[in-house]
Amino acid sequence: MSLPIVAQLWINGSPRPSQTGRTYDVVNSGSQAVVGRAASASSEDVLAAIEAADAAQPAWEALRETHKRDIFLKAAELIQTPKYAERIVHAVQTETAAHINWAGFEGMATVGQFRGAATNAMNLRGETMPTQLFEGGTVVIEKRPWGTVFAISPFNSPVNLAARAVVIPLACGNTVVMKSSEVSPRCAEIVVEVLHEAGLPNGVLNLLHVAKEDSPQIVAEIIGHKRIRHINFTGSDRVGKILATEAAKYLKPCVLELGGKSAVVVLDDANVEEAARSIVYGGMFNSGQICMSSERIIVQRGVSKALIAALTTIAQKIHAGTQPSSHIAPLFSSASASNVVSLLSDARTRGAEVLVGDVSHNGAVVQPHILLGVEPGWPLWEKETFGPVFAIKIADTEDELVDLANQTNYSLVGTVWTRDVEKGMKIARRLYAGQVQVNGPSFYPEEGVCVHGLGGATGYGRFDIEHFTRPRAIIVMPTGLQLPLVGNL
């Protein structure tokens, strides 16, 4: 018996199958079972979605900010009801094999996205000033939307980050065509459905699912369409480079939130037990599949033995698997697990000591790993693992700690542990990262603070008003201007 299509395209306010009737299977990485099917968008569906968004954009931009705000607040209210809260947990666990604690986080975080969009909708402030070349005129600078935005959402936080991909552009008056991760189409569909139930007008938000083998062609078609003005993507730096290259063909701007390789700097005077708990949480929550995960632990020699003992004690108690008793879930695919183990095996071959873990995987399941003595330049130091893994490096001086922390092409998040907060602040300022926590976990999404990198493999741009609007000037000229050339004619 065939499975029903559980994830449909949304075009011009209505769910629908692909115009070709094509679907693809959605597979749970833990059980390897087919858990659903999704409509796979064709080139005809792409055109329909872009045309719907383009037609809806002028009216959406003109809609009062208070009306937009109310839609987002209503969505925040709706998504907390059992109708949506239970569907989120089920969809996240079913499609991505996530642990229940992460699936529960998804709903709460998405509420924050909708509330933040409501705030942003009310903060589209421009400015006015008198003209300088001629007296008596007025310059009005408005923050105006780009138009139609193409958004690509990831699998690892499939509801929360699908919401972020669309609500900030929407709050700024843009319309959106979103492509879901092929791993989690139902999760993205929940975001679209709740926004429409909250009153979002038809055509303002359109959703496409695309089979993995079709994505390169379909994504290139979308980016190349003349009505697509802006692109945002959350995902790997490998794919981010491909998208940035494609967008560059048309000189289209992008917001790219890509990978992370967060450094945790632990000074001799740190609270070891508290630091160890935060490091393990920051490195292994959601099985390490978070761009803000702790991956490199750089510890001062005086406290290194105590910290290593505390870290190994905690990590050895954490079990990955598909059983209800497991603490963390499988990774999103067996291919991802194989990549993690390849990085671990390479580091062991180069001389790193494996303190926790067996350098193997069972399908998509990777147990927690801690390695000591990983060096800059090694793949495990340089590449994001996206698994429950971190590497430890011991150093002597504060300058050495900072230098090691900054030896990376990533720039998203960092962490400093010390009982001396003033010293912690000074070191935090020296870390090349968009956000640094002092005495806290690397994974800390403070509401109202836009986590962003500083370039490199972490990408560029931010999910905020500045990056989804552009200033446009209207100059009201004074009458009776005395102009050169024609002034005496």
VMD Tcl script that draws the C-alpha trace (Angstrom):
set ca {
  {0.00 0.00 0.00}
  {1.48 3.37 -1.02}
  {1.99 6.11 1.51}
  {-0.08 9.28 1.09}
  {1.58 12.54 0.13}
  {2.04 14.16 3.51}
  {3.90 17.27 2.41}
  {2.51 19.37 -0.41}
  {3.61 22.49 -2.18}
  {1.95 25.75 -1.12}
  {1.41 28.19 -3.95}
  {-0.79 31.28 -3.81}
  {-2.27 30.30 -0.46}
  {-3.22 26.70 -1.27}
  {-1.59 23.31 -0.81}
  {-1.20 21.38 -4.04}
  {0.74 18.51 -5.62}
  {3.48 19.05 -8.15}
  {2.20 19.78 -11.65}
  {4.07 16.68 -12.82}
  {2.67 14.53 -10.02}
  {6.18 13.59 -8.96}
  {7.00 12.78 -5.33}
  {9.99 11.63 -3.34}
  {10.38 9.50 -0.22}
  {11.23 10.96 3.18}
  {13.37 8.54 5.21}
  {13.96 8.50 8.97}
  {17.71 8.11 9.53}
  {17.28 6.15 12.75}
  {14.88 3.49 11.54}
  {15.70 3.80 7.81}
  {11.95 3.58 7.26}
  {10.09 5.64 4.66}
  {8.01 7.92 6.86}
  {6.24 9.92 4.18}
  {6.37 11.43 0.74}
  {6.61 14.97 -0.49}
  {5.55 16.63 -3.70}
  {8.64 17.43 -5.76}
  {8.39 20.81 -7.47}
  {8.87 21.12 -11.21}
  {10.02 24.11 -13.24}
  {6.35 24.94 -13.81}
  {5.73 24.98 -10.07}
  {8.70 27.29 -9.61}
  {7.24 29.80 -12.07}
  {3.82 29.62 -10.42}
  {5.31 30.25 -6.97}
  {7.45 33.20 -8.10}
  {4.60 34.76 -10.06}
  {2.26 34.42 -7.06}
  {4.82 36.05 -4.76}
  {5.57 38.84 -7.20}
  {1.88 39.63 -7.70}
  {1.23 39.70 -3.94}
  {4.22 41.85 -2.99}
  {2.91 45.41 -3.58}
  {-0.23 44.85 -1.51}
  {1.72 43.10 1.25}
  {4.22 45.94 1.46}
  {1.40 48.47 1.60}
  {-0.42 46.62 4.40}
  {-0.26 48.52 7.68}
  {2.53 47.46 10.01}
  {0.02 46.88 12.79}
  {-1.79 44.37 10.57}
  {1.44 42.50 9.83}
  {2.27 42.54 13.54}
  {-1.09 41.03 14.41}
  {-0.61 38.18 11.92}
  {2.71 37.21 13.49}
  {1.33 37.47 17.03}
  {-1.62 35.30 16.03}
  {0.79 32.75 14.56}
  {2.74 32.75 17.84}
  {-0.50 32.06 19.67}
  {-1.63 29.32 17.30}
  {1.63 27.41 17.25}
  {1.40 26.89 21.01}
  {-1.96 25.13 20.73}
  {-2.01 21.31 20.84}
  {-2.99 21.24 17.16}
  {0.42 22.58 16.17}
  {2.62 21.81 19.20}
  {1.96 18.09 18.92}
  {2.43 18.11 15.15}
  {5.78 19.85 15.50}
  {7.13 17.27 17.92}
  {5.86 14.41 15.77}
  {7.14 15.85 12.49}
  {10.59 16.73 13.86}
  {11.07 13.29 15.38}
  {9.62 11.43 12.41}
  {11.53 13.25 9.67}
  {14.86 14.05 11.32}
  {15.04 11.31 14.00}
  {15.62 14.04 16.59}
  {15.43 13.41 20.32}
  {12.27 14.49 22.13}
  {14.15 17.23 24.00}
  {15.17 18.86 20.72}
  {11.74 18.37 19.16}
  {10.21 20.17 22.12}
  {12.70 23.02 21.80}
  {11.65 23.55 18.17}
  {8.14 24.68 19.09}
  {9.29 27.08 21.79}
  {11.94 28.61 19.56}
  {9.46 29.13 16.74}
  {7.19 31.11 19.05}
  {10.13 33.46 19.54}
  {10.60 33.81 15.79}
  {6.99 34.90 15.30}
  {7.09 37.34 18.21}
  {10.36 38.78 16.94}
  {8.80 39.29 13.52}
  {5.93 41.18 15.14}
  {8.45 43.50 16.77}
  {10.39 43.95 13.53}
  {7.24 44.81 11.62}
  {6.81 47.84 13.89}
  {10.41 48.99 13.62}
  {10.76 49.87 9.94}
  {11.92 53.37 10.73}
  {13.26 55.74 8.11}
  {14.74 59.19 8.57}
  {14.27 62.73 7.30}
  {16.66 65.65 6.93}
  {16.77 68.99 5.16}
  {18.34 69.23 1.72}
  {21.89 70.57 1.71}
  {22.53 71.62 -1.89}
  {19.38 73.77 -1.99}
  {17.75 75.17 1.12}
  {14.11 74.52 1.89}
  {13.76 70.93 0.64}
  {13.34 67.67 2.53}
  {15.07 64.32 2.13}
  {13.01 61.27 3.12}
  {14.90 57.97 3.40}
  {12.68 54.92 3.71}
  {13.55 51.31 4.51}
  {11.87 49.42 1.70}
  {11.70 45.67 1.00}
  {13.73 44.05 -1.74}
  {10.68 42.43 -3.33}
  {10.52 38.65 -3.65}
  {13.02 36.73 -1.54}
  {14.18 33.14 -2.06}
  {14.70 31.32 1.26}
  {16.28 27.89 1.78}
  {15.74 26.31 5.20}
  {17.88 23.59 6.87}
  {17.07 20.20 8.42}
  {18.74 20.53 11.81}
  {16.25 23.00 13.29}
  {13.55 22.36 10.71}
  {10.64 24.37 12.12}
  {12.45 27.14 13.98}
  {14.88 27.97 11.16}
  {12.22 27.59 8.48}
  {10.30 30.24 10.39}
  {13.38 32.48 10.65}
  {14.05 32.11 6.92}
  {10.66 33.64 6.09}
  {9.30 35.80 8.92}
  {12.05 38.43 8.96}
  {11.78 39.03 5.19}
  {7.98 39.05 5.52}
  {8.06 41.54 8.39}
  {10.05 43.87 6.15}
  {7.39 43.76 3.41}
  {9.00 41.17 1.15}
  {7.20 38.16 -0.23}
  {8.91 34.78 -0.07}
  {9.43 31.60 -2.03}
  {10.85 29.02 0.38}
  {12.51 25.73 -0.47}
  {12.42 23.28 2.41}
  {15.19 20.86 3.24}
  {14.38 17.65 1.41}
  {14.92 15.91 4.75}
  {12.11 17.75 6.57}
  {9.33 18.96 4.23}
  {6.48 18.48 6.72}
  {8.27 20.61 9.30}
  {8.50 23.53 6.87}
  {4.88 23.03 5.83}
  {3.75 23.55 9.43}
  {5.26 27.06 9.39}
  {3.46 27.93 6.17}
  {0.17 26.50 7.36}
  {0.14 28.33 10.70}
  {0.95 31.66 9.05}
  {-1.93 31.25 6.62}
  {-4.29 30.31 9.43}
  {-3.12 33.47 11.21}
  {-4.25 35.56 8.25}
  {-1.29 35.80 5.87}
  {-2.67 36.85 2.45}
  {-2.49 34.45 -0.48}
  {0.72 34.50 -2.46}
  {2.81 36.22 0.19}
  {4.53 32.98 1.24}
  {5.00 30.03 -1.12}
  {6.62 26.69 -0.33}
  {8.47 24.29 -2.62}
  {9.84 20.85 -1.82}
  {12.41 19.46 -4.23}
  {13.88 15.98 -4.57}
  {17.60 15.97 -3.81}
  {18.62 14.99 -7.33}
  {16.60 17.89 -8.78}
  {17.79 20.58 -6.38}
  {20.79 21.91 -8.35}
  {18.67 22.62 -11.43}
  {15.60 23.94 -9.61}
  {17.59 26.17 -7.24}
  {19.56 27.63 -10.16}
  {16.28 28.40 -11.96}
  {14.91 30.19 -8.92}
  {18.04 32.25 -8.27}
  {18.24 33.20 -11.95}
  {14.63 34.38 -12.20}
  {14.48 38.15 -12.65}
  {11.79 38.56 -9.98}
  {13.94 37.01 -7.26}
  {15.78 39.92 -5.66}
  {17.44 38.39 -2.60}
  {18.51 34.96 -1.30}
  {18.94 33.59 2.20}
  {20.32 30.20 3.16}
  {21.16 28.39 6.38}
  {23.32 25.31 5.96}
  {26.81 24.08 5.16}
  {29.62 26.25 3.86}
  {30.01 23.82 0.93}
  {26.49 24.50 -0.32}
  {26.74 28.17 0.67}
  {29.66 28.62 -1.73}
  {27.64 27.07 -4.55}
  {24.68 29.35 -3.89}
  {26.85 32.46 -3.55}
  {28.52 31.63 -6.86}
  {25.14 31.21 -8.55}
  {23.80 34.46 -7.06}
  {26.95 36.29 -8.15}
  {26.09 35.57 -11.78}
  {23.19 37.99 -11.37}
  {24.78 40.23 -8.69}
  {22.05 39.27 -6.22}
  {22.65 39.77 -2.50}
  {22.62 36.88 -0.04}
  {22.35 36.31 3.67}
  {24.29 33.11 4.39}
  {24.44 31.55 7.84}
  {26.78 28.64 7.33}
  {28.94 26.51 9.59}
  {30.56 26.94 12.95}
  {33.60 25.55 14.76}
  {33.06 27.15 18.14}
  {36.04 27.48 20.44}
  {35.64 27.21 24.20}
  {38.50 28.94 26.02}
  {38.92 27.69 29.60}
  {41.25 29.61 31.91}
  {42.99 28.24 34.98}
  {40.56 29.98 37.34}
  {37.40 28.61 35.69}
  {34.63 26.83 37.58}
  {35.51 23.39 36.22}
  {32.31 21.51 37.00}
  {30.07 24.22 35.58}
  {32.26 24.61 32.52}
  {32.26 20.86 31.88}
  {28.47 20.62 31.99}
  {28.10 23.57 29.63}
  {30.70 22.23 27.22}
  {29.06 18.83 26.96}
  {25.64 20.42 26.56}
  {26.94 22.85 23.94}
  {28.72 20.10 22.04}
  {26.20 17.29 22.18}
  {22.71 18.76 22.33}
  {20.85 17.67 19.19}
  {23.76 15.25 18.65}
  {26.04 18.18 17.85}
  {23.99 19.16 14.82}
  {23.94 22.86 15.68}
  {26.08 25.50 14.02}
  {26.84 26.95 17.47}
  {28.03 23.62 18.92}
  {31.22 23.48 20.98}
  {33.83 21.74 18.81}
  {37.24 22.96 20.01}
  {38.05 23.06 23.73}
  {41.17 25.12 24.36}
  {42.17 24.83 27.99}
  {44.93 26.38 30.08}
  {47.37 23.79 31.38}
  {46.82 24.39 35.09}
  {43.17 23.31 34.95}
  {43.43 20.85 32.07}
  {43.55 17.60 34.08}
  {40.54 18.54 36.17}
  {38.54 19.69 33.14}
  {39.38 16.60 31.09}
  {38.35 14.34 33.96}
  {35.04 16.19 34.36}
  {34.31 16.16 30.63}
  {35.01 12.45 30.20}
  {32.94 11.55 33.25}
  {29.89 13.36 31.87}
  {30.30 12.30 28.24}
  {30.68 8.63 29.12}
  {27.20 8.72 30.64}
  {25.58 9.95 27.41}
  {24.30 7.33 25.00}
  {23.25 7.87 21.39}
  {20.59 5.71 19.80}
  {16.98 5.26 18.82}
  {15.74 3.84 22.12}
  {13.58 5.97 24.43}
  {16.33 5.73 27.05}
  {18.94 7.27 24.71}
  {20.15 10.74 25.58}
  {20.87 11.87 22.02}
  {19.53 10.78 18.65}
  {21.11 9.53 15.43}
  {22.53 12.03 12.99}
  {20.36 13.07 10.07}
  {21.93 10.50 7.73}
  {24.35 7.59 7.70}
  {26.49 9.58 5.25}
  {26.87 12.32 7.85}
  {27.83 9.73 10.47}
  {30.42 8.28 8.09}
  {31.90 11.74 7.56}
  {32.19 12.31 11.33}
  {33.96 8.98 11.83}
  {36.31 9.73 8.94}
  {37.40 12.96 10.66}
  {37.87 11.12 13.96}
  {39.84 8.30 12.35}
  {42.12 10.77 10.60}
  {42.86 12.57 13.86}
  {43.63 9.31 15.65}
  {45.99 8.30 12.84}
  {47.78 11.65 13.21}
  {48.35 11.03 16.92}
  {45.31 12.35 18.80}
  {44.29 10.41 21.89}
  {40.71 9.13 21.94}
  {39.41 9.74 25.47}
  {35.75 8.88 24.83}
  {34.23 6.95 21.94}
  {35.14 4.04 19.68}
  {35.62 5.84 16.32}
  {32.76 3.99 14.65}
  {29.15 4.45 13.68}
  {26.12 2.20 13.47}
  {24.09 3.52 10.58}
  {23.43 7.13 11.51}
  {24.29 6.64 15.18}
  {27.55 8.12 16.46}
  {28.36 7.88 20.16}
  {29.90 10.89 21.95}
  {33.60 11.39 21.26}
  {36.33 13.43 22.95}
  {39.82 13.60 21.47}
  {42.89 15.13 23.08}
  {45.82 16.65 21.25}
  {44.17 17.69 17.98}
  {46.30 20.24 16.16}
  {45.50 23.23 13.91}
  {45.63 22.21 10.28}
  {44.16 18.76 10.90}
  {40.76 18.14 9.25}
  {39.13 17.59 12.67}
  {40.34 21.06 13.73}
  {39.47 22.77 10.46}
  {36.15 21.22 9.43}
  {32.77 21.34 11.11}
  {31.84 17.81 12.21}
  {28.11 18.32 12.89}
  {28.28 15.43 15.32}
  {28.64 14.78 19.09}
  {32.37 15.42 19.01}
  {34.86 17.85 20.44}
  {38.61 18.12 20.41}
  {40.77 19.31 23.31}
  {43.97 21.33 22.96}
  {46.09 22.40 25.94}
  {47.97 25.71 26.00}
  {49.92 27.70 28.57}
  {49.28 31.42 28.21}
  {46.20 33.50 27.55}
  {47.75 34.74 24.32}
  {48.22 31.17 23.15}
  {44.62 30.33 24.03}
  {43.31 33.27 22.00}
  {45.61 32.52 19.08}
  {44.44 28.90 18.93}
  {40.77 29.91 19.23}
  {41.18 32.23 16.24}
  {42.95 29.64 14.09}
  {39.85 28.75 12.10}
  {37.96 29.89 9.03}
  {34.72 29.95 11.03}
  {33.53 32.96 13.01}
  {30.10 32.32 14.51}
  {30.37 31.79 18.27}
  {32.97 31.52 21.03}
  {32.97 30.97 24.78}
  {35.29 32.01 27.63}
  {35.36 30.44 31.10}
  {36.92 32.35 34.03}
  {35.91 33.51 37.50}
  {37.34 36.94 36.62}
  {34.57 38.52 34.55}
  {36.67 41.55 33.64}
  {39.35 39.27 32.24}
  {36.65 37.25 30.49}
  {35.34 40.37 28.78}
  {38.83 41.30 27.58}
  {39.45 37.87 26.11}
  {35.96 37.74 24.60}
  {36.74 40.92 22.66}
  {39.83 39.26 21.23}
  {37.97 36.24 19.86}
  {37.03 36.54 16.19}
  {33.37 35.60 16.50}
  {30.01 37.27 16.01}
  {28.91 36.30 19.54}
  {30.90 35.25 22.60}
  {29.50 33.90 25.86}
  {31.38 34.46 29.11}
  {30.74 31.55 31.49}
  {28.00 29.96 29.43}
  {27.40 27.33 26.74}
  {28.25 27.97 23.11}
  {24.64 27.21 22.15}
  {22.79 30.19 23.53}
  {20.34 31.91 21.17}
  {19.54 35.08 23.10}
  {16.18 36.42 21.99}
  {16.56 39.74 20.20}
  {20.25 39.16 19.47}
  {20.95 38.13 15.89}
  {23.66 35.47 15.90}
  {25.89 35.98 12.89}
  {29.35 35.25 11.65}
  {32.08 37.57 10.51}
  {32.68 36.00 7.13}
  {34.70 33.02 6.03}
  {33.12 29.59 6.28}
  {30.42 30.99 8.58}
  {29.03 33.16 5.79}
  {27.88 36.74 5.86}
  {24.82 38.88 6.50}
  {22.26 38.79 9.29}
  {18.61 37.96 9.66}
  {17.51 41.47 10.55}
  {15.76 44.53 9.16}
  {18.97 46.01 7.76}
  {19.62 43.02 5.53}
  {16.07 42.53 4.24}
  {15.37 46.15 3.39}
  {17.27 48.73 1.38}
  {17.24 52.49 1.85}
  {15.41 54.43 -0.85}
  {15.38 58.22 -0.93}
  {12.64 60.65 -1.92}
  {13.73 64.28 -2.14}
  {11.07 66.99 -2.05}
  {12.64 69.99 -3.74}
  {11.93 73.61 -2.79}
  {10.22 75.82 -5.32}
  {11.91 78.62 -7.24}
  {15.26 76.91 -7.72}
  {17.98 78.95 -9.38}
  {19.57 76.37 -11.66}
  {22.78 76.77 -13.70}
  {22.45 76.85 -17.49}
  {18.73 77.61 -17.51}
  {18.55 80.18 -14.69}
  {18.59 83.22 -17.06}
  {16.75 81.69 -20.00}
}
mol new
graphics top color blue
foreach p $ca { graphics top sphere $p radius 0.5 }
foreach p [lrange $ca 0 end-1] q [lrange $ca 1 end] { graphics top cylinder $p $q radius 0.2 }
display resetview
